[in-house]
Amino acid sequence: VQLQASGGGLVQPGGSLRLSCIVSASLHSLNRMGWYRQAPGSQREMVAEMTDGAGTKYAEFVEGRFTFSRDFRKNTVSLQMNSLKPDDTAVYYCHVDQKYEGNYFEYWGQGTQVTVSS
């Protein structure tokens, strides 16, 4: 499974960005889909994640500002980010896992840089 993320950039505080990730496999074949981020000097952390058959889980720092979505027709997962803060500056990664013959395999996108600064 290959993931191609896009949509990062430089935005002022309070602005918005929409991240997209094209998945080479059908979204119906996936167990988990989501977005993680990693700021300089910090560990990678979950931003939003959906597990097949369950709802979407968001990190506490999201505070209702971000929305995760899926487009099964385009095999794309997205993250709409509003009211961005400087603390949201990080490299954002899309992440999926897929069950195959009883095992789960994880896949990561290449990362897209989000910088929130005035």
C-alpha positions, -999 to 999 in steps of 0.1 A, spaced: 0 0 0 13 34 -10 3 67 5 7 101 -12 1 131 11 -3 167 1 -18 200 12 8 213 37 22 248 36 27 280 54 -4 296 70 -10 324 95 -24 317 129 -62 313 127 -59 301 91 -70 268 75 -54 240 55 -67 208 41 -44 178 40 -52 149 16 -37 115 12 -43 93 -18 -42 56 -9 -32 30 -35 -56 4 -20 -93 5 -16 -103 22 17 -127 -8 22 -96 -30 27 -82 -10 55 -87 -13 93 -74 20 105 -69 53 88 -57 85 102 -32 114 106 -3 118 129 22 146 133 57 151 145 72 185 156 109 190 158 123 174 189 90 156 197 76 122 193 51 114 166 16 118 179 -19 109 168 -40 137 155 -71 119 142 -79 82 136 -108 61 124 -110 24 129 -133 4 106 -167 1 122 -160 27 149 -161 65 151 -132 89 147 -109 96 176 -92 130 179 -64 141 201 -73 164 229 -53 193 214 -76 193 183 -104 209 204 -129 206 176 -108 225 151 -100 195 127 -122 172 108 -112 138 94 -130 125 63 -128 97 38 -137 95 1 -142 59 -9 -146 68 -46 -113 86 -47 -95 64 -22 -85 95 -3 -84 104 34 -84 141 44 -79 163 74 -95 197 73 -77 220 98 -92 252 109 -82 279 135 -46 268 132 -21 277 160 17 280 159 17 248 181 2 229 152 35 234 133 47 199 124 52 173 97 19 156 92 17 119 81 -12 99 69 -13 64 83 -33 33 75 -32 -4 85 -45 -34 67 -53 -68 79 -38 -96 57 -39 -133 66 -45 -125 103 -17 -99 106 -19 -61 105 5 -42 84 11 -5 88 18 20 61 29 57 63 28 85 38 59 106 32 48 135 54 37 170 45 50 201 64 26 224 81 39 257 94 17 281 113 34 315 116 28 352 112 
